[in-house]
């Protein structure tokens, strides 16, 4: 499998975002976190390649905070 794709690659990013927000509507913080966890695990399983998943995790950590961790 190729490396991590970080350039825009979604056919309908706005539609996905709307669906994601809708899926969280009405959930408690704990339920929302659990939904996010299930989604991450489902998508990670779909990707399947451990090197791509490691690159995604590293990218998320390094862009997810003001300090860059």
C-alpha positions in Angstrom: 0.0 0.0 0.0 1.1 3.6 -0.6 2.0 6.0 2.1 -0.3 8.2 4.0 -2.4 10.5 1.7 -2.5 14.0 3.2 -3.7 15.9 0.2 -7.5 16.3 -0.2 -8.9 12.9 -1.3 -12.6 12.9 -0.4 -15.3 13.2 -3.0 -17.7 15.0 -0.7 -15.9 16.4 2.4 -18.7 18.8 3.3 -21.2 16.0 3.1 -19.1 13.7 5.3 -18.7 16.5 7.9 -22.4 17.1 8.0 -23.0 13.4 8.5 -20.3 13.3 11.3 -21.9 16.3 13.1 -25.3 14.7 12.7 -24.1 11.4 14.2 -22.9 13.3 17.3 -26.0 15.3 17.7 -27.7 14.7 21.1 -24.9 12.5 22.4 -23.2 13.2 25.8 -19.5 13.9 25.8 -18.8 10.3 26.8 -21.1 8.9 24.0 -19.5 11.2 21.5 -16.0 10.1 22.5 -17.1 6.4 22.2 -18.5 7.1 18.8 -15.2 8.7 17.7 -13.3 5.7 19.1 -15.4 3.2 17.2 -15.1 5.2 14.0 -11.3 5.4 14.3 -11.1 1.7 14.9 -13.4 0.9 11.9 -11.4 3.1 9.6 -8.0 1.8 10.9 -9.2 -1.7 10.2 -10.3 -0.6 6.7 -6.8 0.9 6.1 -5.1 -2.2 7.6 -1.5 -1.2 6.8 0.4 -0.6 10.0 2.9 1.8 8.5 0.1 4.0 7.1 -1.6 3.9 10.5 1.6 4.8 12.3 2.1 7.7 9.9 -1.5 8.9 10.4 -1.1 8.7 14.2 2.1 10.7 14.0 0.6 13.3 11.8 -2.4 13.6 14.1 -0.2 14.0 17.1 2.0 16.6 15.5 -0.9 18.7 14.1 -3.3 18.3 17.0 -2.0 20.8 19.4 -0.5 24.3 19.5 2.8 22.9 20.8 3.1 20.3 18.1 3.9 17.9 21.0 
